[in-house]
Protein backbone atom coordinates (compact mmCIF):
# COMPACT_ATOMS: atom_id res chain seq x y z
CA UNK A 1 0.00 0.00 0.00
CA UNK A 2 2.93 2.36 0.60
CA UNK A 3 4.01 2.06 -3.02
CA UNK A 4 0.50 2.81 -4.34
CA UNK A 5 0.32 5.93 -6.49
CA UNK A 6 -3.01 7.68 -5.80
CA UNK A 7 -2.81 9.54 -9.11
CA UNK A 8 -3.00 6.35 -11.20
CA UNK A 9 -5.82 3.85 -11.60
CA UNK A 10 -3.52 0.99 -10.59
CA UNK A 11 -2.58 2.82 -7.39
CA UNK A 12 -6.18 3.63 -6.58
CA UNK A 13 -7.10 -0.05 -7.07
CA UNK A 14 -4.42 -1.03 -4.53
CA UNK A 15 -5.66 1.60 -2.07
CA UNK A 16 -9.30 0.55 -2.51
CA UNK A 17 -8.38 -3.13 -2.03
CA UNK A 18 -6.70 -2.20 1.25
CA UNK A 19 -9.64 -0.03 2.38
CA UNK A 20 -12.13 -2.70 1.40
CA UNK A 21 -10.56 -5.08 3.94
CA UNK A 22 -11.95 -2.72 6.61
CA UNK A 23 -15.53 -2.80 5.25
CA UNK A 24 -17.86 -4.90 7.42
CA UNK A 25 -19.70 -7.85 5.91
CA UNK A 26 -23.13 -9.27 6.63
CA UNK A 27 -23.44 -12.88 7.89
CA UNK A 28 -23.98 -14.13 4.34
CA UNK A 29 -20.66 -12.56 3.26
CA UNK A 30 -22.06 -9.59 1.33
CA UNK A 31 -20.47 -6.21 1.89
CA UNK A 32 -22.25 -3.56 3.93
CA UNK A 33 -21.43 -0.77 1.52
CA UNK A 34 -19.56 2.09 3.16
CA UNK A 35 -19.17 5.61 1.79
CA UNK A 36 -15.65 6.59 0.92
CA UNK A 37 -15.46 10.38 1.24
CA UNK A 38 -12.93 12.14 -0.95
CA UNK A 39 -12.49 15.20 -3.11
CA UNK A 40 -14.00 15.17 -6.60
CA UNK A 41 -10.82 14.12 -8.41
CA UNK A 42 -10.26 11.18 -6.05
CA UNK A 43 -13.90 10.13 -6.45
CA UNK A 44 -13.47 10.10 -10.24
CA UNK A 45 -10.38 7.93 -9.86
CA UNK A 46 -12.26 5.53 -7.57
CA UNK A 47 -15.10 5.25 -10.08
CA UNK A 48 -12.53 4.60 -12.83
CA UNK A 49 -10.97 1.87 -10.66
CA UNK A 50 -14.37 0.24 -10.15
CA UNK A 51 -15.05 0.42 -13.89
CA UNK A 52 -11.67 -1.17 -14.59
CA UNK A 53 -12.68 -4.07 -12.33
CA UNK A 54 -16.31 -4.30 -13.49
CA UNK A 55 -15.84 -7.62 -15.30
CA UNK A 56 -14.56 -9.48 -12.24
CA UNK A 57 -16.70 -12.25 -10.75
CA UNK A 58 -16.85 -11.37 -7.05
CA UNK A 59 -18.02 -8.18 -5.35
CA UNK A 60 -14.68 -7.94 -3.59
CA UNK A 61 -12.78 -8.05 -6.87
CA UNK A 62 -15.13 -5.43 -8.34
CA UNK A 63 -14.42 -3.18 -5.32
CA UNK A 64 -18.12 -2.84 -4.51
CA UNK A 65 -17.64 -2.51 -0.73
CA UNK A 66 -16.85 1.20 -1.11
CA UNK A 67 -19.16 3.87 -2.46
CA UNK A 68 -17.15 6.88 -3.70
CA UNK A 69 -18.75 10.02 -2.27
CA UNK A 70 -17.59 13.60 -2.88
CA UNK A 71 -17.19 15.42 0.40
CA UNK A 72 -15.36 18.68 0.61
CA UNK A 73 -15.96 22.18 1.80
CA UNK A 74 -16.92 23.57 -1.61
CA UNK A 75 -19.25 20.68 -2.32
CA UNK A 76 -21.08 21.21 0.96
CA UNK A 77 -21.32 24.93 0.28
CA UNK A 78 -22.73 24.35 -3.19
CA UNK A 79 -25.23 21.84 -1.83
CA UNK A 80 -26.42 24.31 0.79
CA UNK A 81 -26.68 27.07 -1.81
CA UNK A 82 -28.75 24.86 -4.14
CA UNK A 83 -31.05 24.00 -1.23
CA UNK A 84 -31.58 27.65 -0.32
CA UNK A 85 -32.13 28.66 -3.94
CA UNK A 86 -34.81 26.00 -4.32
CA UNK A 87 -36.51 26.61 -0.96
CA UNK A 88 -36.60 30.36 -0.44
CA UNK A 89 -38.03 33.15 -2.54
CA UNK A 90 -36.90 36.76 -2.36
CA UNK A 91 -40.48 38.07 -2.52
CA UNK A 92 -41.39 36.33 0.73
CA UNK A 93 -38.47 37.66 2.78
CA UNK A 94 -39.74 41.00 4.13
CA UNK A 95 -43.22 40.77 5.57
CA UNK A 96 -44.64 43.91 7.18
CA UNK A 97 -47.38 43.86 9.79
CA UNK A 98 -47.48 40.10 10.06
CA UNK A 99 -47.37 40.10 13.82
CA UNK A 100 -50.49 41.32 15.58
CA UNK A 101 -48.58 42.11 18.77
CA UNK A 102 -46.03 44.35 17.06
CA UNK A 103 -47.52 45.74 13.82
CA UNK A 104 -44.61 48.14 13.20
CA UNK A 105 -41.97 45.40 13.15
CA UNK A 106 -40.73 44.09 9.83
CA UNK A 107 -40.10 40.36 10.14
CA UNK A 108 -38.77 37.63 7.92
CA UNK A 109 -39.76 34.04 7.35
CA UNK A 110 -36.85 33.00 9.55
CA UNK A 111 -38.26 34.94 12.49
CA UNK A 112 -41.77 33.64 11.86
CA UNK A 113 -40.60 30.03 11.85
CA UNK A 114 -38.85 30.48 15.18
Secondary structure, DSSP 8 states (H G I E B T S, - for coil): -TT--TTSHHHHHHHHHHHHTTS-B-TTS-B--EEEEE-HHHHHHHHHHHHHTTT-SSTTTTTTTEEEEE--HHHHHHHHHHHHHHH--GGGT-EET--SS-TT-EE-HHHHH-
